[in-house]
């Protein structure tokens, strides 16, 4: 399912602000929206934006993340970033 066209830039900005100020956890695995120094999950923004637009949240399982979501958020003027890969260092010291 594509992101519904009734979700406007205004809804996206408001959802991003609400989630950022609420301090919701960013459970995204690859991408995040940076909003005033906080990381917000892109799909959560779209889900809440749908609720703000029509009164019903769009379940995150009903639309694609990644490129479609990120492009829509960027068109709205948000900054979408990719998480840096985590590098683990093993301590192989001699004991």
ZAKE-349489 format. One record per atom (N, C-alpha, C): residue number from 1; x, y, z; atom name; chain. Coordinates in steps of 0.001 Angstrom, whole numbers, plus 500000, padded with zeros to 6 digits. Layout:
<torlums>
+-----+--------+--------+--------+-------+--------+
: num :     c1 :     c2 :     c3 : atome : chaine :
+-----+--------+--------+--------+-------+--------+
: NUM :      X :      Y :      Z :    CA :      A :
...
+-----+--------+--------+--------+-------+--------+
</torlums>
This chain:
<torlums>
+-----+--------+--------+--------+-------+--------+
: num :     c1 :     c2 :     c3 : atome : chaine :
+-----+--------+--------+--------+-------+--------+
:   1 : 500841 : 498815 : 500000 :     N :      A :
:   1 : 500000 : 500000 : 500000 :    CA :      A :
:   1 : 500883 : 501244 : 500000 :     C :      A :
:   2 : 500535 : 502185 : 499168 :     N :      A :
:   2 : 501272 : 503448 : 499102 :    CA :      A :
:   2 : 500827 : 504369 : 500244 :     C :      A :
:   3 : 501653 : 505351 : 500511 :     N :      A :
:   3 : 501297 : 506346 : 501528 :    CA :      A :
:   3 : 500139 : 507176 : 500980 :     C :      A :
:   4 : 499057 : 507284 : 501720 :     N :      A :
:   4 : 497870 : 507997 : 501224 :    CA :      A :
:   4 : 498159 : 509469 : 500905 :     C :      A :
:   5 : 497537 : 509942 : 499851 :     N :      A :
:   5 : 497750 : 511327 : 499404 :    CA :      A :
:   5 : 497086 : 512348 : 500327 :     C :      A :
:   6 : 496168 : 511913 : 501181 :     N :      A :
:   6 : 495525 : 512867 : 502093 :    CA :      A :
:   6 : 496456 : 513325 : 503212 :     C :      A :
:   7 : 497605 : 512673 : 503358 :     N :      A :
:   7 : 498585 : 513097 : 504360 :    CA :      A :
:   7 : 499384 : 514251 : 503769 :     C :      A :
:   8 : 499240 : 515424 : 504362 :     N :      A :
:   8 : 499917 : 516611 : 503845 :    CA :      A :
:   8 : 501230 : 516858 : 504580 :     C :      A :
:   9 : 502017 : 517766 : 504042 :     N :      A :
:   9 : 503263 : 518160 : 504704 :    CA :      A :
:   9 : 502979 : 518654 : 506119 :     C :      A :
:  10 : 501891 : 519371 : 506291 :     N :      A :
:  10 : 501521 : 519882 : 507612 :    CA :      A :
:  10 : 501338 : 518730 : 508605 :     C :      A :
:  11 : 500626 : 517685 : 508195 :     N :      A :
:  11 : 500414 : 516528 : 509069 :    CA :      A :
:  11 : 501746 : 515862 : 509416 :     C :      A :
:  12 : 502632 : 515761 : 508433 :     N :      A :
:  12 : 503942 : 515138 : 508645 :    CA :      A :
:  12 : 504768 : 515946 : 509637 :     C :      A :
:  13 : 504803 : 517258 : 509471 :     N :      A :
:  13 : 505581 : 518106 : 510385 :    CA :      A :
:  13 : 505011 : 518050 : 511802 :     C :      A :
:  14 : 503711 : 518075 : 511918 :     N :      A :
:  14 : 503075 : 518012 : 513231 :    CA :      A :
:  14 : 503351 : 516665 : 513904 :     C :      A :
:  15 : 503242 : 515578 : 513152 :     N :      A :
:  15 : 503508 : 514251 : 513707 :    CA :      A :
:  15 : 504959 : 514133 : 514155 :     C :      A :
:  16 : 505872 : 514639 : 513366 :     N :      A :
:  16 : 507292 : 514596 : 513728 :    CA :      A :
:  16 : 507546 : 515359 : 515019 :     C :      A :
:  17 : 506931 : 516511 : 515134 :     N :      A :
:  17 : 507097 : 517334 : 516330 :    CA :      A :
:  17 : 506522 : 516643 : 517567 :     C :      A :
:  18 : 505325 : 516103 : 517434 :     N :      A :
:  18 : 504670 : 515437 : 518562 :    CA :      A :
:  18 : 505500 : 514243 : 519043 :     C :      A :
:  19 : 505957 : 513417 : 518118 :     N :      A :
:  19 : 506738 : 512242 : 518493 :    CA :      A :
:  19 : 508083 : 512632 : 519104 :     C :      A :
:  20 : 508693 : 513665 : 518565 :     N :      A :
:  20 : 509975 : 514125 : 519093 :    CA :      A :
:  20 : 509811 : 514666 : 520507 :     C :      A :
:  21 : 508822 : 515509 : 520706 :     N :      A :
:  21 : 508603 : 516110 : 522024 :    CA :      A :
:  21 : 508152 : 515080 : 523060 :     C :      A :
:  22 : 507468 : 514022 : 522601 :     N :      A :
:  22 : 507022 : 512976 : 523517 :    CA :      A :
:  22 : 508172 : 512047 : 523901 :     C :      A :
:  23 : 509271 : 512133 : 523158 :     N :      A :
:  23 : 510427 : 511293 : 523457 :    CA :      A :
:  23 : 510193 : 509822 : 523158 :     C :      A :
:  24 : 509370 : 509536 : 522142 :     N :      A :
:  24 : 509108 : 508140 : 521792 :    CA :      A :
:  24 : 510388 : 507458 : 521330 :     C :      A :
:  25 : 510463 : 506177 : 521589 :     N :      A :
:  25 : 511664 : 505443 : 521187 :    CA :      A :
:  25 : 511695 : 505300 : 519668 :     C :      A :
:  26 : 512883 : 505373 : 519138 :     N :      A :
:  26 : 513072 : 505197 : 517697 :    CA :      A :
:  26 : 513448 : 503744 : 517480 :     C :      A :
:  27 : 512461 : 502935 : 517151 :     N :      A :
:  27 : 512709 : 501511 : 516969 :    CA :      A :
:  27 : 513013 : 501154 : 515523 :     C :      A :
:  28 : 513327 : 502152 : 514728 :     N :      A :
:  28 : 513695 : 501936 : 513344 :    CA :      A :
:  28 : 515058 : 501260 : 513286 :     C :      A :
:  29 : 515280 : 500451 : 512267 :     N :      A :
:  29 : 516543 : 499725 : 512176 :    CA :      A :
:  29 : 517550 : 500353 : 511219 :     C :      A :
:  30 : 517079 : 501081 : 510206 :     N :      A :
:  30 : 518009 : 501623 : 509216 :    CA :      A :
:  30 : 518002 : 503145 : 509124 :     C :      A :
:  31 : 516821 : 503763 : 509263 :     N :      A :
:  31 : 516701 : 505193 : 509041 :    CA :      A :
:  31 : 516003 : 505872 : 510216 :     C :      A :
:  32 : 516241 : 507160 : 510346 :     N :      A :
:  32 : 515547 : 507954 : 511348 :    CA :      A :
:  32 : 515403 : 509372 : 510828 :     C :      A :
:  33 : 514457 : 510086 : 511390 :     N :      A :
:  33 : 514289 : 511505 : 511117 :    CA :      A :
:  33 : 514877 : 512237 : 512302 :     C :      A :
:  34 : 515737 : 513181 : 512014 :     N :      A :
:  34 : 516313 : 513977 : 513093 :    CA :      A :
:  34 : 515446 : 515210 : 513276 :     C :      A :
:  35 : 514909 : 515350 : 514465 :     N :      A :
:  35 : 514026 : 516473 : 514764 :    CA :      A :
:  35 : 514486 : 517093 : 516077 :     C :      A :
:  36 : 515087 : 518265 : 515994 :     N :      A :
:  36 : 515612 : 518975 : 517163 :    CA :      A :
:  36 : 516486 : 518075 : 518040 :     C :      A :
:  37 : 517390 : 517350 : 517383 :     N :      A :
:  37 : 518350 : 516523 : 518092 :    CA :      A :
:  37 : 517844 : 515164 : 518534 :     C :      A :
:  38 : 516604 : 514857 : 518266 :     N :      A :
:  38 : 516040 : 513556 : 518650 :    CA :      A :
:  38 : 515816 : 512715 : 517399 :     C :      A :
:  39 : 515925 : 511417 : 517585 :     N :      A :
:  39 : 515692 : 510480 : 516487 :    CA :      A :
:  39 : 514258 : 509977 : 516555 :     C :      A :
:  40 : 513568 : 510054 : 515408 :     N :      A :
:  40 : 512171 : 509616 : 515316 :    CA :      A :
:  40 : 512065 : 508612 : 514171 :     C :      A :
:  41 : 511335 : 507522 : 514401 :     N :      A :
:  41 : 511150 : 506486 : 513383 :    CA :      A :
:  41 : 510287 : 507022 : 512237 :     C :      A :
:  42 : 510763 : 506915 : 510997 :     N :      A :
:  42 : 510004 : 507436 : 509851 :    CA :      A :
:  42 : 508599 : 506866 : 509717 :     C :      A :
:  43 : 508439 : 505563 : 509898 :     N :      A :
:  43 : 507113 : 504974 : 509737 :    CA :      A :
:  43 : 506148 : 505420 : 510833 :     C :      A :
:  44 : 506659 : 505689 : 512033 :     N :      A :
:  44 : 505800 : 506209 : 513098 :    CA :      A :
:  44 : 505262 : 507584 : 512716 :     C :      A :
:  45 : 506089 : 508380 : 512050 :     N :      A :
:  45 : 505654 : 509714 : 511625 :    CA :      A :
:  45 : 504490 : 509590 : 510647 :     C :      A :
:  46 : 504628 : 508725 : 509657 :     N :      A :
:  46 : 503556 : 508548 : 508671 :    CA :      A :
:  46 : 502291 : 508016 : 509335 :     C :      A :
:  47 : 502438 : 507064 : 510242 :     N :      A :
:  47 : 501282 : 506499 : 510937 :    CA :      A :
:  47 : 500527 : 507571 : 511718 :     C :      A :
:  48 : 501252 : 508384 : 512474 :     N :      A :
:  48 : 500605 : 509444 : 513247 :    CA :      A :
:  48 : 500064 : 510539 : 512334 :     C :      A :
:  49 : 500767 : 510844 : 511266 :     N :      A :
:  49 : 500288 : 511852 : 510314 :    CA :      A :
:  49 : 498943 : 511438 : 509719 :     C :      A :
:  50 : 498773 : 510151 : 509464 :     N :      A :
:  50 : 497484 : 509662 : 508959 :    CA :      A :
:  50 : 496391 : 509888 : 509995 :     C :      A :
:  51 : 496711 : 509623 : 511261 :     N :      A :
:  51 : 495739 : 509856 : 512331 :    CA :      A :
:  51 : 495360 : 511326 : 512402 :     C :      A :
:  52 : 496351 : 512197 : 512302 :     N :      A :
:  52 : 496076 : 513632 : 512362 :    CA :      A :
:  52 : 495252 : 514095 : 511165 :     C :      A :
:  53 : 495430 : 513422 : 510038 :     N :      A :
:  53 : 494712 : 513810 : 508817 :    CA :      A :
:  53 : 493266 : 513330 : 508798 :     C :      A :
:  54 : 493030 : 512110 : 509305 :     N :      A :
:  54 : 491679 : 511565 : 509142 :    CA :      A :
:  54 : 491113 : 510883 : 510379 :     C :      A :
:  55 : 491876 : 510849 : 511472 :     N :      A :
:  55 : 491356 : 510269 : 512703 :    CA :      A :
:  55 : 491618 : 508787 : 512870 :     C :      A :
:  56 : 492307 : 508173 : 511908 :     N :      A :
:  56 : 492646 : 506762 : 512001 :    CA :      A :
:  56 : 494120 : 506584 : 511683 :     C :      A :
:  57 : 494851 : 505998 : 512626 :     N :      A :
:  57 : 496269 : 505754 : 512385 :    CA :      A :
:  57 : 496435 : 504714 : 511290 :     C :      A :
:  58 : 497471 : 504863 : 510508 :     N :      A :
:  58 : 497801 : 503892 : 509473 :    CA :      A :
:  58 : 498807 : 502916 : 510074 :     C :      A :
:  59 : 498424 : 501645 : 510241 :     N :      A :
:  59 : 499358 : 500690 : 510839 :    CA :      A :
:  59 : 500655 : 500615 : 510034 :     C :      A :
:  60 : 501785 : 500589 : 510725 :     N :      A :
:  60 : 503080 : 500591 : 510034 :    CA :      A :
:  60 : 503275 : 499343 : 509182 :     C :      A :
:  61 : 502515 : 498300 : 509448 :     N :      A :
:  61 : 502606 : 497083 : 508635 :    CA :      A :
:  61 : 501895 : 497224 : 507289 :     C :      A :
:  62 : 501146 : 498299 : 507105 :     N :      A :
:  62 : 500333 : 498486 : 505894 :    CA :      A :
:  62 : 501013 : 499286 : 504798 :     C :      A :
:  63 : 502234 : 499789 : 505062 :     N :      A :
:  63 : 502929 : 500541 : 504015 :    CA :      A :
:  63 : 504427 : 500290 : 504111 :     C :      A :
:  64 : 505102 : 500534 : 503013 :     N :      A :
:  64 : 506537 : 500258 : 502935 :    CA :      A :
:  64 : 507351 : 501351 : 503604 :     C :      A :
:  65 : 508402 : 500918 : 504260 :     N :      A :
:  65 : 509372 : 501877 : 504790 :    CA :      A :
:  65 : 510424 : 502118 : 503719 :     C :      A :
:  66 : 511599 : 502487 : 504139 :     N :      A :
:  66 : 512684 : 502682 : 503182 :    CA :      A :
:  66 : 512419 : 503811 : 502220 :     C :      A :
:  67 : 512722 : 503577 : 500960 :     N :      A :
:  67 : 512684 : 504627 : 499941 :    CA :      A :
:  67 : 511343 : 505358 : 499844 :     C :      A :
:  68 : 510182 : 504657 : 499747 :     N :      A :
:  68 : 508918 : 505396 : 499611 :    CA :      A :
:  68 : 508637 : 506332 : 500792 :     C :      A :
:  69 : 508841 : 505827 : 501988 :     N :      A :
:  69 : 508593 : 506643 : 503180 :    CA :      A :
:  69 : 509609 : 507765 : 503293 :     C :      A :
:  70 : 510876 : 507437 : 503123 :     N :      A :
:  70 : 511920 : 508453 : 503242 :    CA :      A :
:  70 : 511770 : 509558 : 502210 :     C :      A :
:  71 : 511444 : 509191 : 500980 :     N :      A :
:  71 : 511254 : 510207 : 499940 :    CA :      A :
:  71 : 510083 : 511122 : 500273 :     C :      A :
:  72 : 508996 : 510548 : 500801 :     N :      A :
:  72 : 507835 : 511384 : 501164 :    CA :      A :
:  72 : 508202 : 512352 : 502281 :     C :      A :
:  73 : 508955 : 511881 : 503264 :     N :      A :
:  73 : 509362 : 512748 : 504371 :    CA :      A :
:  73 : 510322 : 513834 : 503890 :     C :      A :
:  74 : 511226 : 513486 : 502998 :     N :      A :
:  74 : 512159 : 514488 : 502444 :    CA :      A :
:  74 : 511412 : 515539 : 501633 :     C :      A :
:  75 : 510418 : 515103 : 500856 :     N :      A :
:  75 : 509614 : 516081 : 500089 :    CA :      A :
:  75 : 508895 : 517047 : 501016 :     C :      A :
:  76 : 508591 : 516594 : 502230 :     N :      A :
:  76 : 507949 : 517460 : 503221 :    CA :      A :
:  76 : 508969 : 518368 : 503908 :     C :      A :
:  77 : 510253 : 518144 : 503639 :     N :      A :
:  77 : 511292 : 519007 : 504193 :    CA :      A :
:  77 : 511985 : 518464 : 505437 :     C :      A :
:  78 : 511726 : 517206 : 505787 :     N :      A :
:  78 : 512375 : 516626 : 506959 :    CA :      A :
:  78 : 513741 : 516046 : 506588 :     C :      A :
:  79 : 514594 : 515934 : 507580 :     N :      A :
:  79 : 515930 : 515377 : 507388 :    CA :      A :
:  79 : 515897 : 513906 : 507772 :     C :      A :
:  80 : 516115 : 513045 : 506787 :     N :      A :
:  80 : 516141 : 511600 : 507014 :    CA :      A :
:  80 : 517602 : 511160 : 506954 :     C :      A :
:  81 : 518014 : 510441 : 507974 :     N :      A :
:  81 : 519399 : 509969 : 508047 :    CA :      A :
:  81 : 519420 : 508450 : 508202 :     C :      A :
:  82 : 520560 : 507890 : 507829 :     N :      A :
:  82 : 520760 : 506453 : 507985 :    CA :      A :
:  82 : 521614 : 506214 : 509223 :     C :      A :
:  83 : 521229 : 505201 : 510010 :     N :      A :
:  83 : 522034 : 504847 : 511173 :    CA :      A :
:  83 : 523413 : 504396 : 510705 :     C :      A :
:  84 : 524429 : 504761 : 511459 :     N :      A :
:  84 : 525788 : 504302 : 511169 :    CA :      A :
:  84 : 525882 : 502823 : 511540 :     C :      A :
:  85 : 526599 : 502044 : 510735 :     N :      A :
:  85 : 526769 : 500636 : 511103 :    CA :      A :
:  85 : 527547 : 500522 : 512414 :     C :      A :
:  86 : 527164 : 499580 : 513210 :     N :      A :
:  86 : 527814 : 499364 : 514496 :    CA :      A :
:  86 : 528998 : 498425 : 514279 :     C :      A :
:  87 : 530147 : 498861 : 514767 :     N :      A :
:  87 : 531333 : 498014 : 514678 :    CA :      A :
:  87 : 531715 : 497582 : 516078 :     C :      A :
:  88 : 531784 : 496291 : 516246 :     N :      A :
:  88 : 532152 : 495746 : 517542 :    CA :      A :
:  88 : 533649 : 495461 : 517567 :     C :      A :
:  89 : 534260 : 495794 : 518685 :     N :      A :
:  89 : 535670 : 495491 : 518849 :    CA :      A :
:  89 : 535798 : 494376 : 519870 :     C :      A :
:  90 : 536553 : 493380 : 519505 :     N :      A :
:  90 : 536773 : 492265 : 520420 :    CA :      A :
:  90 : 538061 : 492481 : 521172 :     C :      A :
:  91 : 538015 : 492241 : 522450 :     N :      A :
:  91 : 539208 : 492342 : 523276 :    CA :      A :
:  91 : 539856 : 490962 : 523305 :     C :      A :
:  92 : 540905 : 490811 : 522520 :     N :      A :
:  92 : 541586 : 489530 : 522430 :    CA :      A :
:  92 : 542907 : 489564 : 523202 :     C :      A :
:  93 : 542884 : 490334 : 524275 :     N :      A :
:  93 : 544100 : 490465 : 525095 :    CA :      A :
:  93 : 544532 : 489115 : 525653 :     C :      A :
:  94 : 545812 : 488997 : 525883 :     N :      A :
:  94 : 546334 : 487736 : 526429 :    CA :      A :
:  94 : 546166 : 487718 : 527938 :     C :      A :
:  95 : 545680 : 486654 : 528450 :     N :      A :
:  95 : 545471 : 486477 : 529900 :    CA :      A :
:  95 : 546320 : 485382 : 530425 :     C :      A :
+-----+--------+--------+--------+-------+--------+
</torlums>
